[in-house]
Amino acid sequence: MKFIIDDKIPYIKGALEPFGEVVYLPGAKTTADIVRDADAIVTRTRTKCNADLLSGSAVKFIATATIGFDHIDTNYCGEAGIEWTNAPGCNSKSVEQYIASTLFVLAEKHNFELKGKTIGVVGVGQVGSKVARFCEIIGMKVLLNDPPRARKEGPEKFVGLKEIQQEADIITLHVPLNMDGEDATFHLANQEFFNNLPNKPFVINSCRGEIVDSRAAKVALNQKLITGLVLDCWENEPDIDLDLLAGCEITTPHIAGYSKDGKANGTSMSIQAISRFFKLGVDDWTAPNIELPQQTKIVLDGFMCTEEQIIAKAVLATYDIRHDDAALRANVQDFEKLRGDYPVRREFPIFTVQAKNIPDETIEKLKAIGFQIES
């Protein structure tokens, strides 16, 4: 057998070598000639898996080690008899951590408490549901918008997008990219969207760049229709709009889901799917040797601190988004390099909080978020 693998997918080397030839390549160099005699492709979002790449090839299976799959022409694959899989939820905890860090940084910078603020979560799938839960834990009022779920489950838990626009102090976007149809999300945040935000909220996009209309976002910033914009995903990556970047509150190079845990989950899910499809017998394969940060213990003294300050210190000790913001602003031409060489980031459960002068109620919230506790 022959497998073509994106060389930026971590922890995967050695997984498929026992079963055939393995070729590791940058996503941009995965061409039609390269895949012509391949049985399977393991990819990320940078490789467009469409007729141009796959026509006339021997490819039978595509695994993308990502949540998103809009880089796969699923209609073509269906017609060509090519099976495919993504990795739903693989990095959902990582994005939760990214949003948590964002919220605490915004609150600190603008001197407000998150407790009691209203946040609108647009898209309540694997990621949005975890973000919503975190926000509830820290005492925010959470509005959920997810039309497909509302149709399937009933409207009781959900609100319309207009209600979020009218009421939210912060709006965070977690939708897939749908170009058309009843649930189209392309340019969901367009000029009309920004024109109808009476509370001038912060808007956060960590799902797909095309969800936010870049031109409309610049107008919204210039006309102060919003208080601030946080962008992890951009239109036309890696050639992003520098004027938009300059106006943003926080900017990052599409790394919200880039914890080592999330990457390892995506790799594991891909190998397991390939194993099931080709009956390789490694259906329970998991990524080995995941790196640890230099420090996994957080010494936290809650004396004279509010609960929100205590939780903020714990979250920011695991990941401070300001470092990624500074790195992108200083090296915007290295957008892809910043992604490819992203430093070690681990999720909440890896960290142990050594707690002192912290109330039991706050300890329980830290546990609910995922931290280990050492009294």
C-alpha positions in Angstrom: 0.0 0.0 0.0 1.0 3.6 -0.4 0.1 6.5 2.0 0.6 10.2 1.4 0.9 12.2 4.7 1.1 15.9 5.3 4.5 16.3 7.0 3.1 18.8 9.6 0.8 16.1 11.1 2.5 15.3 14.5 3.1 11.9 16.1 2.2 10.0 13.0 5.6 8.7 11.9 5.8 5.0 12.3 2.1 4.4 12.5 1.6 3.2 8.9 5.1 2.2 7.9 4.4 -1.5 8.8 1.7 -1.6 6.1 3.4 -0.1 3.1 5.2 2.9 1.6 4.7 6.2 3.4 5.5 9.6 1.8 5.6 12.7 3.9 5.1 16.0 2.1 4.1 19.6 2.7 0.4 20.1 2.0 1.1 22.4 -0.9 3.3 19.8 -2.6 0.7 17.1 -2.5 0.0 17.1 -6.2 -2.0 14.9 -8.6 1.2 13.2 -9.8 2.2 12.3 -6.2 -1.2 10.8 -5.3 -1.8 9.0 -8.5 -0.8 5.6 -7.2 -1.6 6.2 -3.5 -4.2 4.2 -1.6 -4.8 6.9 1.1 -4.1 10.5 2.0 -3.7 11.8 5.5 -4.1 15.6 5.3 -4.8 18.9 6.9 -6.8 21.9 5.6 -4.1 23.2 3.3 -4.5 20.4 0.7 -7.6 20.8 -1.5 -8.9 17.3 -2.1 -10.9 17.7 -5.2 -11.1 16.5 -8.8 -7.9 18.3 -9.8 -6.0 16.3 -7.2 -7.8 13.0 -7.2 -9.1 12.4 -10.8 -7.6 9.2 -12.2 -5.9 8.3 -8.9 -6.0 5.1 -7.0 -7.0 6.9 -3.8 -9.6 5.0 -1.9 -9.6 6.9 1.5 -8.9 10.4 2.8 -8.4 11.2 6.4 -8.1 14.8 7.5 -6.7 15.3 11.0 -8.9 18.3 11.5 -12.4 19.2 12.6 -13.2 21.1 9.4 -13.5 19.3 6.0 -14.4 22.1 3.6 -11.1 21.4 1.9 -12.5 18.0 0.8 -14.9 18.0 -2.2 -17.3 15.6 -0.6 -19.6 15.5 -3.7 -16.7 14.5 -6.0 -15.5 11.9 -3.5 -18.9 10.4 -3.3 -19.1 10.2 -7.1 -15.6 8.8 -7.4 -16.2 6.2 -4.7 -13.6 7.7 -2.3 -14.3 7.4 1.4 -13.3 10.2 3.7 -13.3 11.1 7.4 -12.5 14.1 9.5 -11.7 14.3 13.2 -14.8 15.9 14.9 -14.1 17.3 18.3 -10.4 16.5 18.3 -9.4 20.0 19.3 -12.5 21.2 20.9 -10.9 21.5 24.4 -8.0 23.4 22.8 -10.4 26.0 21.3 -12.2 26.2 24.7 -8.9 27.1 26.3 -8.2 29.7 23.5 -11.6 31.3 24.1 -11.1 31.2 27.9 -7.8 33.0 27.6 -9.3 35.5 25.2 -12.1 36.3 27.6 -9.9 36.9 30.6 -7.4 39.0 28.6 -10.3 41.2 27.2 -11.7 41.6 30.7 -8.4 42.6 32.2 -7.5 45.0 29.4 -10.9 46.7 29.4 -11.4 46.5 33.2 -14.7 44.6 33.4 -16.0 41.4 35.0 -17.1 38.5 32.9 -19.6 37.4 35.5 -23.0 38.7 34.5 -21.9 39.6 30.9 -23.9 38.0 28.1 -22.1 35.9 25.5 -23.7 34.7 22.3 -22.3 31.3 21.2 -23.0 30.9 17.5 -22.7 27.2 16.6 -23.1 24.8 19.4 -21.3 21.7 18.2 -18.3 20.0 19.8 -16.5 23.3 20.3 -19.3 25.7 21.0 -20.9 23.4 23.6 -17.6 23.3 25.5 -17.2 27.1 25.2 -20.8 27.6 26.5 -20.2 25.3 29.5 -17.0 27.2 30.4 -18.8 30.5 30.2 -21.7 29.2 32.4 -19.1 28.0 35.0 -17.6 31.4 35.4 -21.1 33.0 35.7 -21.8 34.5 32.3 -25.2 34.5 30.7 -25.0 32.3 27.7 -27.2 32.5 24.6 -27.0 29.6 22.2 -27.6 29.8 18.4 -27.6 26.7 16.3 -30.4 26.4 13.7 -29.7 22.8 12.7 -29.8 21.7 16.4 -32.8 23.8 17.1 -34.7 22.1 14.2 -33.6 18.6 15.4 -34.0 19.1 19.2 -36.6 21.8 19.5 -36.1 25.5 20.0 -36.2 25.6 23.8 -32.5 25.9 24.4 -31.7 28.1 21.5 -32.2 31.7 20.3 -32.2 33.3 16.9 -29.1 35.2 15.7 -31.0 38.4 15.9 -31.5 38.0 19.6 -27.8 37.4 20.1 -27.1 40.5 18.0 -29.4 42.6 20.2 -28.4 41.3 23.6 -24.8 40.0 23.6 -21.8 41.8 25.0 -19.5 39.2 23.4 -20.2 37.1 20.3 -18.1 34.0 19.6 -18.4 32.1 16.3 -18.0 28.3 16.1 -19.8 27.3 12.9 -18.7 25.2 9.9 -18.2 26.9 6.6 -21.3 26.3 4.5 -21.3 28.2 1.2 -25.0 28.0 0.5 -28.3 26.5 1.6 -30.5 27.0 4.6 -27.6 27.0 7.0 -25.2 29.1 4.9 -22.4 30.6 7.0 -20.2 32.2 4.3 -19.9 35.9 5.4 -22.3 35.3 8.2 -20.7 38.4 9.9 -21.4 40.8 7.0 -22.2 44.5 6.9 -25.8 43.8 7.9 -24.7 41.7 10.9 -22.3 44.5 12.1 -24.9 47.2 11.6 -27.3 45.5 14.1 -25.2 45.3 17.2 -26.6 47.9 19.6 -24.3 46.8 22.5 -21.2 47.2 20.4 -19.9 43.7 21.4 -16.6 42.1 21.1 -16.7 39.6 18.2 -14.4 36.5 18.2 -13.9 34.2 15.2 -12.0 31.0 15.7 -13.7 28.7 13.2 -13.2 29.6 9.6 -11.9 32.8 8.0 -14.7 33.1 5.5 -17.3 33.4 8.2 -16.3 37.0 8.7 -16.5 39.5 5.7 -13.1 41.2 6.0 -14.3 44.4 4.3 -17.4 44.7 6.6 -15.2 44.0 9.6 -12.9 46.9 8.8 -15.9 49.2 8.4 -17.3 47.9 11.7 -14.0 48.7 13.4 -13.6 52.1 11.8 -17.2 53.1 12.6 -16.9 51.7 16.1 -19.9 49.4 15.5 -18.1 46.8 17.7 -15.8 47.3 20.7 -13.2 44.9 19.4 -12.5 42.1 17.0 -10.5 38.9 17.8 -9.5 36.9 14.8 -7.7 33.5 14.7 -9.1 32.6 11.2 -8.8 34.9 8.2 -9.9 35.1 4.7 -7.2 34.3 2.1 -4.8 32.7 4.6 -1.9 33.0 4.7 -2.1 36.3 2.7 -4.2 38.0 5.4 -5.5 41.6 5.4 -2.9 43.7 7.2 -5.2 46.6 7.7 -7.7 44.3 9.4 -5.0 42.8 11.5 -3.9 46.3 12.6 -7.4 47.1 13.8 -8.0 43.9 15.7 -8.0 43.6 19.5 -6.3 40.2 19.4 -4.8 38.4 16.4 -3.5 34.9 16.1 -2.4 32.7 13.1 -5.2 30.1 13.0 -3.9 28.2 16.1 -6.9 28.1 18.4 -7.1 24.3 18.1 -3.3 23.8 18.2 -2.8 22.3 21.6 -0.7 19.2 21.5 -3.7 17.3 22.9 -5.9 18.4 20.0 -3.2 17.5 17.4 -2.7 14.1 19.0 -6.4 13.4 19.0 -6.7 14.3 15.3 -3.8 12.1 14.4 -5.1 9.2 16.5 -8.6 9.5 15.0 -7.1 9.5 11.4 -5.0 6.4 12.0 -7.9 4.6 13.6 -10.2 5.4 10.7 -7.6 4.2 8.1 -7.1 1.0 10.1 -10.8 0.3 10.2 -11.2 1.0 6.4 -8.2 -1.1 5.3 -8.6 -3.6 8.2 -5.0 -3.0 9.4 -5.7 -4.2 13.0 -4.6 -1.0 14.8 -8.1 0.4 15.5 -7.0 1.5 19.0 -3.8 3.3 17.9 -3.1 6.4 19.9 -0.4 9.1 19.5 2.7 8.4 21.5 5.1 10.7 23.5 3.1 13.9 23.6 5.3 16.7 24.9 4.8 18.4 28.2 5.3 22.1 29.0 8.2 23.0 31.3 5.8 23.5 34.2 2.6 21.6 34.9 2.1 22.8 38.4 0.3 26.1 39.1 0.9 27.6 42.5 -2.2 29.7 43.2 -2.8 31.8 46.3 -6.3 33.2 46.3 -5.7 35.7 49.2 -7.4 39.0 48.4 -8.5 37.7 45.0 -12.0 37.4 43.6 -13.1 34.1 42.2 -12.8 35.4 38.7 -9.2 36.6 39.3 -8.3 33.1 40.7 -9.7 31.3 37.7 -8.1 33.8 35.3 -4.7 33.2 36.9 -5.1 29.5 36.4 -6.3 29.7 32.8 -3.6 32.2 31.8 -0.9 30.1 33.4 -1.8 27.3 30.9 -2.1 29.6 27.9 -1.8 33.4 27.5 -3.1 34.4 24.1 -1.1 37.6 24.2 2.1 35.7 23.3 0.5 34.4 20.1 -0.8 37.9 19.3 2.6 39.5 19.7 4.3 36.8 17.6 1.9 37.3 14.7 2.1 41.1 14.7 5.9 40.9 14.7 6.1 38.2 12.0 3.0 38.4 9.9 4.9 37.3 6.8 5.6 34.0 8.7 1.9 33.1 9.1 2.4 29.5 8.0 5.7 29.1 9.9 4.1 30.3 13.1 1.5 27.5 12.6 4.0 24.9 11.6 6.4 25.6 14.4 3.8 26.2 17.1 5.2 25.8 20.6 4.0 23.2 23.1 0.6 24.0 24.5 -1.3 21.5 26.7 -4.9 21.6 27.9 -6.3 22.2 31.4 -6.3 18.5 32.6 -2.5 18.3 32.3 -2.1 21.0 35.0 -2.3 20.7 38.7 -3.3 23.7 40.8 -1.6 23.9 44.2 -4.4 25.8 45.9 -4.0 28.1 48.9 -6.6 30.4 50.3 -9.1 29.3 47.7 -12.8 28.8 48.7 -14.2 25.3 48.2 -16.8 26.6 45.7 -14.0 28.0 43.5 -12.0 24.8 43.8 -15.1 22.9 42.4 -15.2 25.3 39.5 -11.5 24.8 38.8 -12.2 21.0 38.8 -15.2 21.4 36.5 -13.0 23.3 34.1 -10.6 20.4 34.1 -7.8 21.2 36.4 -6.3 18.8 38.9 -6.2 20.1 42.4 -3.5 19.7 45.1 -4.5 21.3 48.4 
